[in-house]
Amino acid sequence: MSHSLPKPRDPSRRFISQAIVSATPGVLLTANLPLIASHIGLTLASIGAFYFWYRLGFILSSVLGAPITNRASNRIVAASSEALNVLLSALIVLAYFFELGSLLSPVLCFKGLLGGLILIVRFHWLKEMEKDSESSKSVLVITNLISQISYGLAGVFLIFSIFNPDNVYWLAILDAATSAVGALLFLSIPAKLKPPDRSTQFFSFSVLVSGERRWLFLAEFFLACALGGTNLLLVEYGQKYFAGYGGYGLTLTLYALLYGVGGIYLANTVKKKSQSASRYLMALPVLPIALLALGQSESIYVLIFAFSLLFVAYALIRSAIDVTWFEVSNQSNSALIMASRQLLIGLVWALGEYVYARIDADTEIRAIQAAIAILPTVLYLWLKPRHRIE
């Protein structure tokens, strides 16, 4: 009688544990930056500047991502980023108690840089593990999803005022502690030893727009134009449409729950090798319809329904785009692809925070951008490449 050996645990799943432990406290800290600023006595304009510096750091990470992953082990880069985040969170605690407002901007810039670097490394690392892992694509979706769902916890904290300017420093302490654990978890994940590559290329527009893939990039670009400045969108929609029902805290919580529904459904779907994530790009027409409904209706039931459609569809589409790029990349260029996308799309997201704050009819403008994204999506699905990027 023969006994089969137990199937070894998929190492890629350790990324999920790492993201739960480390990413969630980071999101809670970022969402509660206004409370830290209030304690220090900073103005609303200063709070907006903090988010700008954080996004700037995220964009700068795209400049460093590909060259760093070419020269060093994924494990070392990721673990080192988490270790440095311990120091940065400690500096936020220092700024809180000594009211050093000028210290927060550079600290947040570096936190954004390290967070963006981890996203690039994780994408590249999972691509390296793809042949030995049955669930790399679903792990990619879930790890990206964890950060979005964490905003729901932040929304609950805001609704029930769990944190206030007098105790919010505990979030920075928690972020420092969990980053240390996150570094150890990264060190436990196997990584390939590879010869050093002295390439310094950090950006390539051609790798994104070559052949049929230009339509995939254009779809992602116009989607970012439509839903760019998501932080501002949730604040504004909370004040405009749900002011009497919890405001920003409610929209933040709903966003996380709805994004979770769409993202988890896609993560389960891409486990099946016969299922392609790109077909979920066909959910794009839902976005302009939902946005126009939000702008035209005053019924709370219609508003909640439209809001729900918007962010379930957004989660499906955005996750499908991530997985589709993962499918058409290879080990040698996956970091460059992720870094190039992060630079261009990150700039659009950052500009969205600034531009949409100065536009009154923003739902209509967003709906037009989402509608434009439908055309390149249809063209990509029609001309869908059957080969990987070389």
C-alpha positions in Angstrom: 0.0 0.0 0.0 1.6 3.3 -1.1 1.3 6.5 0.8 1.6 9.8 -1.1 3.7 12.5 0.5 1.7 15.5 1.8 1.7 18.4 -0.6 4.1 21.1 0.6 2.6 24.4 1.7 2.6 27.0 -1.1 5.3 29.5 0.0 3.6 32.4 -1.9 0.8 32.3 0.7 3.2 33.7 3.3 2.9 37.1 1.5 -0.7 37.2 2.7 0.3 36.8 6.3 3.0 39.4 5.9 0.5 41.9 4.4 -2.1 41.3 7.1 0.5 41.9 9.9 2.3 44.9 8.3 0.1 46.6 5.8 -3.0 47.0 8.0 -1.4 49.1 10.8 0.3 51.2 8.1 -3.1 52.0 6.5 -4.6 52.9 9.9 -1.8 55.3 10.6 -2.0 57.0 7.2 -5.8 57.3 7.5 -5.4 59.0 10.9 -2.7 61.5 9.9 -5.2 64.4 10.4 -5.4 63.5 14.1 -1.6 63.7 14.4 -1.6 67.0 12.6 -4.4 68.3 14.9 -2.4 67.4 18.0 0.7 69.3 16.6 -1.5 72.3 15.7 -1.2 72.1 11.9 -3.7 73.5 9.4 -5.8 71.7 6.9 -3.5 72.8 4.1 -0.6 71.0 6.0 -2.6 67.8 6.1 -3.1 68.0 2.3 0.7 68.5 2.0 1.3 65.4 4.0 -0.7 63.2 1.6 1.2 64.9 -1.3 4.6 64.0 0.2 3.4 60.4 0.8 2.3 60.1 -2.9 5.5 61.7 -4.0 7.5 59.1 -2.2 5.4 56.4 -3.8 6.2 57.8 -7.2 9.9 58.0 -6.4 9.9 54.3 -5.5 9.2 53.6 -9.2 12.5 55.2 -10.1 14.4 52.9 -7.6 12.3 49.7 -7.9 13.7 48.1 -11.1 17.4 48.9 -10.6 17.3 47.7 -6.9 15.5 44.4 -7.7 18.1 43.8 -10.5 21.0 44.2 -8.1 19.8 42.7 -4.8 17.7 39.7 -3.5 14.0 40.3 -3.3 14.1 39.1 0.3 16.8 41.6 1.4 15.1 44.5 -0.3 11.7 43.8 1.2 13.0 43.0 4.7 15.2 46.1 4.7 12.3 48.3 3.6 10.2 47.0 6.6 13.2 47.5 9.0 13.6 51.1 7.8 9.8 51.7 8.3 10.3 50.9 12.0 12.7 53.9 12.2 10.3 56.1 10.3 7.3 55.2 12.5 9.5 55.9 15.6 10.2 59.4 14.1 6.5 60.0 13.8 6.1 59.3 17.5 9.0 61.7 18.2 7.3 64.4 16.0 4.0 63.8 17.9 5.4 64.3 21.4 7.8 67.1 20.6 5.4 68.8 18.1 8.0 68.7 15.3 5.6 69.3 12.3 8.5 69.9 9.9 9.7 66.4 10.5 6.5 64.7 9.2 6.8 65.7 5.5 10.2 64.0 4.8 9.2 61.0 7.0 6.0 60.5 5.1 7.8 60.8 1.8 10.2 58.0 2.8 7.2 55.9 4.0 5.6 56.3 0.6 8.8 55.3 -1.1 9.3 52.2 1.0 5.6 51.2 0.6 5.9 51.5 -3.2 9.2 49.7 -3.3 7.6 46.7 -1.4 4.8 46.6 -4.1 7.3 46.4 -6.9 9.4 43.8 -5.2 6.4 41.6 -4.3 5.2 41.7 -7.9 8.6 40.6 -9.1 9.0 38.0 -6.4 5.7 36.4 -7.1 6.6 36.3 -10.8 9.8 34.4 -9.9 7.8 31.9 -7.9 5.1 31.4 -10.5 6.4 28.1 -11.8 6.5 26.6 -8.3 3.3 28.1 -7.1 -0.3 27.4 -8.1 -1.7 30.6 -6.5 0.7 33.4 -7.4 -2.0 35.4 -9.2 -4.6 35.1 -6.5 -1.9 36.0 -3.9 -1.1 39.1 -5.9 -4.8 40.1 -5.8 -5.3 39.3 -2.1 -2.1 41.2 -0.9 -3.2 44.3 -2.9 -6.7 43.8 -1.5 -5.6 43.7 2.1 -4.5 47.4 2.1 -7.8 48.5 0.6 -9.9 46.4 3.1 -7.9 48.0 5.9 -9.4 51.3 5.1 -12.7 49.8 6.3 -11.3 49.3 9.7 -10.0 52.9 9.6 -13.6 54.0 8.7 -15.0 52.1 11.7 -12.5 53.8 14.0 -13.5 57.2 12.6 -17.3 56.5 13.0 -16.9 55.5 16.6 -14.0 57.9 17.4 -11.8 55.2 18.8 -8.7 57.3 18.2 -8.4 61.0 18.9 -5.5 63.5 18.9 -4.5 62.5 22.5 -4.0 58.7 21.8 -3.3 58.4 18.0 0.4 58.0 18.6 -0.3 54.4 19.6 -1.0 53.7 15.9 2.6 54.8 15.0 3.9 52.5 17.8 1.8 49.7 16.4 3.1 50.3 12.9 6.7 50.2 14.1 6.2 46.9 16.0 4.3 45.2 13.1 6.9 46.4 10.6 9.6 44.6 12.6 7.5 41.4 12.5 6.8 42.0 8.8 10.6 42.1 8.1 11.0 38.7 9.8 8.1 37.3 7.7 9.8 38.5 4.5 13.0 36.8 5.6 11.0 33.5 5.9 9.9 33.5 2.3 12.2 31.7 -0.2 13.9 33.8 -2.8 16.1 32.8 -5.8 19.8 33.6 -5.7 20.5 35.4 -8.9 23.6 37.0 -10.5 23.8 40.7 -10.1 22.4 42.7 -13.1 24.1 46.1 -13.4 21.2 47.5 -15.5 20.1 50.9 -14.2 17.0 51.2 -16.4 14.1 52.3 -14.1 11.5 53.2 -16.7 10.4 52.0 -20.1 7.4 53.4 -21.9 7.8 51.0 -24.8 7.4 47.9 -22.6 3.9 49.2 -21.8 2.7 50.2 -25.2 4.3 47.7 -27.5 1.8 45.9 -29.8 -1.7 45.1 -28.4 -0.6 45.9 -24.9 -0.9 49.6 -25.6 -4.7 49.2 -25.3 -4.3 47.6 -21.9 -2.2 50.5 -20.8 -4.6 53.1 -22.2 -7.5 51.3 -20.4 -5.6 51.5 -17.1 -4.6 55.1 -17.8 -8.2 56.3 -18.4 -9.4 54.2 -15.4 -6.9 56.1 -13.3 -8.1 59.4 -14.7 -11.7 58.4 -13.8 -11.0 57.2 -10.2 -7.9 59.2 -9.5 -7.7 61.0 -6.2 -9.6 58.3 -4.4 -8.8 59.8 -1.0 -10.4 63.0 -2.0 -13.3 61.2 -3.7 -14.2 59.4 -0.5 -14.0 62.5 1.6 -16.0 64.5 -0.9 -18.7 61.8 -1.4 -19.0 61.4 2.3 -19.7 65.1 2.8 -21.9 65.5 -0.3 -24.0 62.3 -0.4 -23.7 60.7 3.1 -23.3 63.6 5.4 -26.2 62.5 7.6 -25.3 58.9 7.7 -21.7 58.8 9.0 -20.0 60.9 6.3 -16.3 60.1 5.5 -16.3 57.2 8.0 -19.2 55.6 6.2 -17.8 56.0 2.7 -14.4 54.6 3.8 -16.1 51.6 5.4 -18.4 51.0 2.4 -15.5 51.4 0.0 -13.4 48.7 1.8 -16.3 46.2 2.1 -17.3 46.6 -1.6 -13.7 46.5 -2.8 -13.3 43.4 -0.8 -16.3 41.7 -2.4 -15.0 42.4 -5.9 -11.4 41.6 -5.2 -12.1 38.3 -3.3 -14.3 37.1 -6.1 -11.6 37.7 -8.6 -8.9 36.1 -6.4 -11.0 32.9 -6.2 -11.6 33.0 -10.0 -8.0 33.3 -11.1 -7.1 30.2 -9.2 -8.7 28.3 -12.1 -6.1 28.0 -14.9 -8.9 28.0 -17.5 -10.2 31.4 -16.3 -8.6 34.6 -17.6 -8.8 37.7 -15.4 -8.9 40.0 -18.5 -12.6 39.1 -19.2 -13.5 41.1 -16.0 -12.4 44.3 -17.8 -15.9 44.0 -19.4 -17.3 45.4 -16.2 -16.0 48.9 -17.2 -19.4 50.2 -18.6 -20.7 49.9 -15.0 -18.5 52.8 -13.9 -19.9 55.7 -15.9 -23.4 54.6 -15.2 -22.8 54.4 -11.5 -21.0 57.8 -11.5 -23.8 59.5 -13.3 -26.3 58.0 -10.9 -24.3 59.4 -8.0 -24.3 62.8 -9.5 -28.0 63.0 -10.4 -29.9 61.2 -7.7 -30.8 62.4 -4.2 -32.4 59.1 -2.9 -30.2 57.5 -0.3 -31.1 54.1 -1.6 -30.1 55.0 -5.2 -26.9 56.5 -3.8 -25.9 53.4 -1.8 -26.8 51.2 -4.8 -24.7 53.3 -7.2 -21.8 53.6 -4.8 -21.9 49.8 -4.4 -21.9 49.1 -8.1 -19.1 51.6 -8.6 -16.6 50.1 -6.2 -17.4 46.4 -6.7 -16.8 47.0 -10.4 -13.7 49.1 -9.7 -12.2 46.3 -7.6 -12.9 43.7 -10.3 -11.4 45.9 -13.1 -8.4 47.2 -11.2 -7.5 43.7 -9.9 -8.0 42.2 -13.4 -5.6 44.8 -14.8 -3.0 43.8 -12.2 -3.3 40.1 -13.0 -3.4 40.7 -16.7 0.0 42.5 -16.5 1.3 39.7 -14.4 0.2 37.2 -17.0 1.9 38.9 -19.9 5.2 39.7 -18.1 8.1 37.5 -17.5 10.8 37.2 -14.8 13.3 39.4 -16.5 11.0 42.4 -17.0 8.3 42.1 -14.3 10.0 44.7 -12.0 10.5 47.1 -14.9 6.8 46.8 -15.9 5.5 47.3 -12.4 7.9 50.3 -11.8 6.9 51.9 -15.1 3.2 51.5 -14.4 3.6 52.7 -10.9 5.4 55.9 -12.1 2.8 56.8 -14.8 -0.4 55.7 -13.0 0.9 57.1 -9.7 1.3 60.5 -11.3 -2.3 60.4 -12.5 -3.6 59.4 -9.1 -1.6 62.2 -7.4 -2.8 64.8 -10.0 -6.4 63.6 -9.3 -6.1 64.7 -5.7 -5.3 68.2 -6.9 -7.4 68.6 -10.1 -10.7 67.1 -8.9 -10.6 69.3 -5.8 -11.0 72.3 -8.1 -13.8 70.8 -10.3 -17.5 71.2 -9.4 -19.0 68.6 -11.8 -16.4 66.0 -10.9 -18.8 63.0 -11.2 -19.6 63.9 -14.8 -15.9 64.4 -15.7 -15.1 61.1 -14.0 -17.9 59.3 -15.9 -16.6 60.7 -19.2 -13.1 59.4 -18.4 -14.5 56.0 -17.5 -16.5 55.8 -20.7 -13.4 56.6 -22.8 -11.6 53.7 -21.1 -14.2 51.3 -22.6 -12.8 51.7 -26.2 -9.2 50.6 -25.5 -10.6 47.8 -23.3 -12.6 46.4 -26.2 -9.7 46.7 -28.5 -7.4 44.9 -26.1 -9.9 42.0 -25.5 -10.3 41.7 -29.3 -6.6 41.8 -30.0 -5.6 40.0 -26.8 -1.9 38.8 -27.1 -1.3 35.2 -26.8 2.4 35.7 -25.9 4.4 37.2 -23.1 6.3 40.4 -23.3 9.9 39.8 -24.4 
